[in-house]
Amino acid sequence: GYFQKTFTQEKKFFDYEVAIRKIRAEEGVYEGTVAIDIPYTAIWFTFKEERLETAFIVKAEMSDESGRLIWEALDSFPLTLDERELKENRSRRFRMEFPLLLDKDVDRLKNQKLRLEVSVKNTTEGEELRKALEFRLKF
């Protein structure tokens, strides 16, 4: 219907950025974080007792050039705000982070192009968005 059309145009489909940050890299160990940033303006909320709430279910899988899984993470990130906080955060991003630790075959992996696949699902409207990026470990 007409109402639904105008409503979906206001709210763009959520999108996010993924970044891998190095904390420490030394003999045989690579430690960092995988950060996922979603603009607050693109988040769907459920309205409950004067508060806005939602959660994201995030799954991340890293594989080497041969497609072998070398690291994975799965977690849920709840988010609750009131309308004032939402207005204050209008230009900001909601950040979700996973610790990344590689301590096997690091010497082999540092010469490879690795692949990170991320899936983010917003529990409020059920949309799931997958992304994949290729990168090399920085030493």
N, C-alpha and C positions, 0 to 999 in steps of 0.2 A: 504493500500500500504506500500511499503518499508519505505518511509519517516515517515509515522505515527508510525510505529513500533519503529524506533530508537528514535523518539521524546518522546513517552510515557515511554520508559525505563529511560530516563534522569531524568524525573520528577516523584518523588514518590508521590503516592496518599497522600493528606494532612492528617495529623493526629494531634491530640492536646491532651493536658493534662488539667485536671480540678482539681482545689484545692479550698477547703473552708477554709477561714481564719477567726478566731474569732477576733473581735475588743473589744467587751464588752459583758459580760454575767452577768446579775444580776437578782434579783427577777422579774420574769415575762417578761423579755426582753432578746432576743439574737440578737446581732448585729454583722455583719461580711461582708465579701465579697466573691463572687464566682468569681474566676479568671480562664480564659481560655487562655492557651498559645499555640501558633502555631509557629513552627520553620519557619523562613523566607525562608529557602531553599525549603520548601514544599508548598509555596504559588504560585498560578497562577495569573498572572497579565494581564491586557490589556495595550497595548502600545498606549499612546495618547500624541501627541506633546512633544516628548522627555521625557515624564514622564510615570511611570508605575503606574497603578491604579487598585484597586479592592475594594470589600467590603465584609464583612461577615454579614450574618443575623443569629443572635443567639437567640435561644429560650431555656429557662430553666424552668423546673417545678419540684417542690419538693412536695413529698407526704408522709403522715404518713403510719404506718403499715397497716392500713385498706384501704389504697389506696386513701384517701381523699387529695385533693390538698390543700396545706397550704401556698404555695408561688409560684409566677411565674414571669417571666421577659421576655421581647422581645425587642430587639434593633438591630440596624444596626451599624456596625463599619467600616467606610471607611478608606482606606489606600492608600496614594499616596507617591511615592518616585521617585527620579531620580536614574540612574544606579549607581552612586557613593554611594549614601546612601544605596542602596541594597547591594553593595559589603561590605560596612562597617558593615552592620547588618547580614552578612552571618552566623555568628555563634550564633546569638541571636534569641530571640523569640518575636513575636508580642503578646502583652497582651491585653485582653479585660476583663473588670471587671464590675460586677453588685453589687450594694449595696444589702445586705441581711438583712432584718429586720423581726424578728418574735416577735410579742407582744401579741399573743393569745394562750392560752393553753400551754404555754411554760413548765410548770411543768409536764404536761402529756407527752409532746414531748421529754423531756430530758431523759426519760426512754425507748424511742423507737428507733428502727432501722429505719432511714428515708431513702428515696430514691430520688436521684436527677437525672432527665433525661435531657440531653442536646442535642440540635440539632444545628449543625453549617453548614451553607450553604455558599459556595463561589460563589459570583455572576458571576465571570469570566467564570468558566467552569461548573457551575450549580450543582456540586456534593454536596450531603448532607451527613453528617456523624453524626450518633446518638451514644450517649454513655449513660450508666446508672451506677451510683455508689451508694452503700449503705454505710451509715455512722451514727455515733451518734454525737449529739451536745456535744462539750466539754465545761465544766463549771469550 
